[in-house]
Amino acid sequence: MKILVINGPNLNFLGIRDKKVYGEQSYDHLVKMIQDKAERDGIEAECYQSNHEGDLIDRIQAAYSDGTDGIVINPGALTHYSYALYDALGSYDTIPMVEVHISDINTRDEFRRVSVTAPACDHQIVGHGLDGYLEAMDFIREHK
């Protein structure tokens, strides 16, 4: 099984940006957590991060034919306005997809409470910190 973990804008700044909201752990720490879990579970996990919407869309589209069995995505701020990302996620329904947010977007700024990308996904996990990614991987394994 191959799981693609996509992180959008500014997630490469984990451990630097707004530590009260996103925690002290770095993006490299998150990638290691994901890779360690993948190894324990006997799956392949690819982590991909970009600050560019088009790059994220290109990677989602490539997942259609590269053997990806599920997608975990934290679109970052694109969550709230990227209909292009929504369209890319919604282009096919052959694999499970989970939207993850480190913080609870439902208790933050008003604009952050709306996710235009979540309806294209099978599940959403919010406010569980970095562990939300691991929970999303479990969801994909259970629903593939």
Secondary structure, 3 states (H helix, E strand, C coil): CEEEEEECCCHHHCCCCCHHHHCCCCHHHHHHHHHHHHHHHCCEEEEEECCCHHHHHHHHHHHCCCCCCEEEEECHHHHHCCHHHHHHHCCCCCCCEEEEECCCHHHCCHHHHCCCCHHHCCEEEECCCCHHHHHHHHHHHHHC
